[in-house]
């Protein structure tokens, strides 16, 4: 990775600062001290890398002088000892440079990977602590890009950008000094010839970069179309809407445009190579001309000319790379800026400084909402307004109401997916904000209406809730969720691969697996958010019986649109625009003939039929 050609302008190397990088740094400035703190634990390794780079560059500069000695003295004078020692020295220089390069690469790559590992795990862990609101307003692809592309780019910063600058500075300075020692006349000529050659090469490289950028954007569009159109959901959507031909035509147009850009990119690349070849041929030719003319040669020897030409060729690439150092530094700082931006995100829901211990065995499970209000950021009204509710330990509470009435928002606060804007939610009188998140997740189990299954076996999906669970415990949870018989009927049983997002199973089967996964944790408090919404009537009744069985002795909060599933709840609360409109048990609310009775009637069951006799 060292030597005269290290860090040279590659085919797609940028030659001007990306406006996006400028904008990122303007919005999120980066402290150099903070970057330095990442490298501080590796001061010794970095010092060794710099020393190796300098040593390698200096050693390599010995070759031209050895060549001059061979051509001017050893061969013409038949000085065999000098020739042998010069050849041995040439080989030694090459071996030493190569070994030093390998060691430098090993050290710099190790340092880079350790820094990347630290940043990657820090960002991932920090994002795990973010609230649902962050993931609601942030695209998933952007999060993945920061964790993979941006942190992956850090490897280039550590092992390429930084070492390239050090290597190129050493090479340029050393080569310039060596050229001046060999021939000051040819050095002056280089000062005249190099600037226009560099300008021409950079201009062609800039043209190619613009075409390459267009090609990358088009390729991203093509990949997006593939992902959207050829996923399970995309195929289903395309077939049901009948827009397969239109999608194929759109893909064909994008592919044709990409093909055109590929041709232009290859041609621009060829032009760039042609320009480089012309430059590399023209500069030595001019040097030979000056050295051959009586008025300008100054009695220069052939060995000096050959040595100088070699140095001149080694100077061009690192010099061009140094001219682009501003671009490299800005790109590197922009990477750090994007990573630090995520690391600086405030944690809205975090562990308390002085947590109250809540061991599972000592928790009864009384859940209380005390004057709870919650408003989503940017919303113009409260999603939940001044709600006060108490669910005694071991009892069941059902939340019902129109869509958007605040049922899910209220229930989500029990698991601290949201914190109240005002008021408090407590378990056994302890504010949830005083309980560690780990203990709270051990106490509260949630089954939501939107199931999420991992691309793994059924066993691994269930064990995801309780890594220490035995196979017997897994099967017990599956039986309780009425899904065990289905699983054992499959050829691979519990080792059956679920598939991407669980698409291998029906919605009802997915939901039963999700219920089994939650039951495996044996929580003191169960939150069921439309947990049976995807089930047919027969399966729903079976799962409901299972839920009723496992709910005994637990505090259960249920959200349901199918009011038939919550008729046996100890307490039913009707929410309207985030506020409590009615509360009572099923019989009381039906007899009252209010909102609950109206909901039942709109559900296809007239309220009069549900009024108990007497």
Secondary structure as the mmCIF struct_conf table of DSSP 4:
data_model
#
loop_
_struct_conf.conf_type_id
_struct_conf.id
_struct_conf.beg_label_comp_id
_struct_conf.beg_label_asym_id
_struct_conf.beg_label_seq_id
_struct_conf.end_label_comp_id
_struct_conf.end_label_asym_id
_struct_conf.end_label_seq_id
BEND BEND1 UNK A 3 UNK A 3
TURN_TY1_P TURN_TY1_P1 UNK A 4 UNK A 7
TURN_TY1_P TURN_TY1_P2 UNK A 11 UNK A 12
BEND BEND2 UNK A 15 UNK A 16
HELX_RH_AL_P HELX_RH_AL_P1 UNK A 19 UNK A 27
BEND BEND3 UNK A 28 UNK A 28
HELX_RH_AL_P HELX_RH_AL_P2 UNK A 32 UNK A 40
TURN_TY1_P TURN_TY1_P3 UNK A 41 UNK A 42
HELX_RH_AL_P HELX_RH_AL_P3 UNK A 43 UNK A 60
TURN_TY1_P TURN_TY1_P4 UNK A 61 UNK A 61
HELX_RH_AL_P HELX_RH_AL_P4 UNK A 62 UNK A 69
HELX_RH_PI_P HELX_RH_PI_P1 UNK A 70 UNK A 74
TURN_TY1_P TURN_TY1_P5 UNK A 75 UNK A 78
HELX_RH_AL_P HELX_RH_AL_P5 UNK A 80 UNK A 128
TURN_TY1_P TURN_TY1_P6 UNK A 129 UNK A 129
BEND BEND4 UNK A 130 UNK A 130
HELX_RH_AL_P HELX_RH_AL_P6 UNK A 132 UNK A 137
BEND BEND5 UNK A 138 UNK A 138
HELX_RH_AL_P HELX_RH_AL_P7 UNK A 140 UNK A 145
HELX_RH_PI_P HELX_RH_PI_P2 UNK A 146 UNK A 150
HELX_RH_AL_P HELX_RH_AL_P8 UNK A 151 UNK A 156
HELX_RH_PI_P HELX_RH_PI_P3 UNK A 157 UNK A 161
HELX_RH_AL_P HELX_RH_AL_P9 UNK A 162 UNK A 182
HELX_RH_AL_P HELX_RH_AL_P10 UNK A 184 UNK A 229
BEND BEND6 UNK A 230 UNK A 231
HELX_RH_AL_P HELX_RH_AL_P11 UNK A 232 UNK A 241
TURN_TY1_P TURN_TY1_P7 UNK A 242 UNK A 242
HELX_RH_AL_P HELX_RH_AL_P12 UNK A 244 UNK A 292
BEND BEND7 UNK A 293 UNK A 293
HELX_RH_AL_P HELX_RH_AL_P13 UNK A 294 UNK A 297
TURN_TY1_P TURN_TY1_P8 UNK A 298 UNK A 299
HELX_RH_AL_P HELX_RH_AL_P14 UNK A 302 UNK A 323
TURN_TY1_P TURN_TY1_P9 UNK A 324 UNK A 324
HELX_RH_AL_P HELX_RH_AL_P15 UNK A 325 UNK A 343
TURN_TY1_P TURN_TY1_P10 UNK A 344 UNK A 344
BEND BEND8 UNK A 348 UNK A 349
TURN_TY1_P TURN_TY1_P11 UNK A 353 UNK A 354
HELX_LH_PP_P HELX_LH_PP_P1 UNK A 355 UNK A 357
HELX_RH_3T_P HELX_RH_3T_P1 UNK A 360 UNK A 362
STRN STRN1 UNK A 367 UNK A 374
TURN_TY1_P TURN_TY1_P12 UNK A 377 UNK A 378
BEND BEND9 UNK A 380 UNK A 381
BEND BEND10 UNK A 383 UNK A 383
STRN STRN2 UNK A 384 UNK A 391
TURN_TY1_P TURN_TY1_P13 UNK A 393 UNK A 394
STRN STRN3 UNK A 396 UNK A 401
BEND BEND11 UNK A 402 UNK A 402
TURN_TY1_P TURN_TY1_P14 UNK A 403 UNK A 404
BEND BEND12 UNK A 405 UNK A 406
HELX_RH_AL_P HELX_RH_AL_P16 UNK A 407 UNK A 412
HELX_RH_3T_P HELX_RH_3T_P2 UNK A 413 UNK A 415
TURN_TY1_P TURN_TY1_P15 UNK A 416 UNK A 416
BEND BEND13 UNK A 417 UNK A 418
BEND BEND14 UNK A 421 UNK A 421
STRN STRN4 UNK A 422 UNK A 427
TURN_TY1_P TURN_TY1_P16 UNK A 428 UNK A 429
STRN STRN5 UNK A 430 UNK A 431
HELX_RH_3T_P HELX_RH_3T_P3 UNK A 432 UNK A 434
BEND BEND15 UNK A 435 UNK A 435
HELX_RH_AL_P HELX_RH_AL_P17 UNK A 437 UNK A 443
STRN STRN6 UNK A 444 UNK A 447
BEND BEND16 UNK A 449 UNK A 450
BEND BEND17 UNK A 455 UNK A 456
STRN STRN7 UNK A 457 UNK A 457
HELX_RH_AL_P HELX_RH_AL_P18 UNK A 458 UNK A 463
TURN_TY1_P TURN_TY1_P17 UNK A 464 UNK A 465
TURN_TY1_P TURN_TY1_P18 UNK A 467 UNK A 468
HELX_RH_AL_P HELX_RH_AL_P19 UNK A 471 UNK A 480
TURN_TY1_P TURN_TY1_P19 UNK A 481 UNK A 482
HELX_RH_AL_P HELX_RH_AL_P20 UNK A 484 UNK A 489
BEND BEND18 UNK A 490 UNK A 490
TURN_TY1_P TURN_TY1_P20 UNK A 491 UNK A 492
HELX_RH_3T_P HELX_RH_3T_P4 UNK A 493 UNK A 495
STRN STRN8 UNK A 497 UNK A 497
HELX_RH_3T_P HELX_RH_3T_P5 UNK A 500 UNK A 502
TURN_TY1_P TURN_TY1_P21 UNK A 503 UNK A 504
BEND BEND19 UNK A 505 UNK A 505
HELX_RH_AL_P HELX_RH_AL_P21 UNK A 507 UNK A 519
TURN_TY1_P TURN_TY1_P22 UNK A 520 UNK A 521
BEND BEND20 UNK A 524 UNK A 524
STRN STRN9 UNK A 525 UNK A 529
BEND BEND21 UNK A 530 UNK A 530
TURN_TY1_P TURN_TY1_P23 UNK A 531 UNK A 534
BEND BEND22 UNK A 535 UNK A 535
HELX_RH_AL_P HELX_RH_AL_P22 UNK A 537 UNK A 551
TURN_TY1_P TURN_TY1_P24 UNK A 552 UNK A 553
BEND BEND23 UNK A 554 UNK A 554
STRN STRN10 UNK A 555 UNK A 559
BEND BEND24 UNK A 561 UNK A 562
HELX_RH_3T_P HELX_RH_3T_P6 UNK A 563 UNK A 566
TURN_TY1_P TURN_TY1_P25 UNK A 567 UNK A 568
BEND BEND25 UNK A 570 UNK A 570
STRN STRN11 UNK A 571 UNK A 576
TURN_TY1_P TURN_TY1_P26 UNK A 577 UNK A 578
STRN STRN12 UNK A 579 UNK A 584
HELX_RH_AL_P HELX_RH_AL_P23 UNK A 586 UNK A 592
TURN_TY1_P TURN_TY1_P27 UNK A 593 UNK A 593
BEND BEND26 UNK A 594 UNK A 594
HELX_RH_AL_P HELX_RH_AL_P24 UNK A 595 UNK A 602
TURN_TY1_P TURN_TY1_P28 UNK A 603 UNK A 604
BEND BEND27 UNK A 605 UNK A 605
HELX_RH_AL_P HELX_RH_AL_P25 UNK A 607 UNK A 610
BEND BEND28 UNK A 611 UNK A 611
HELX_LH_PP_P HELX_LH_PP_P2 UNK A 612 UNK A 613
#
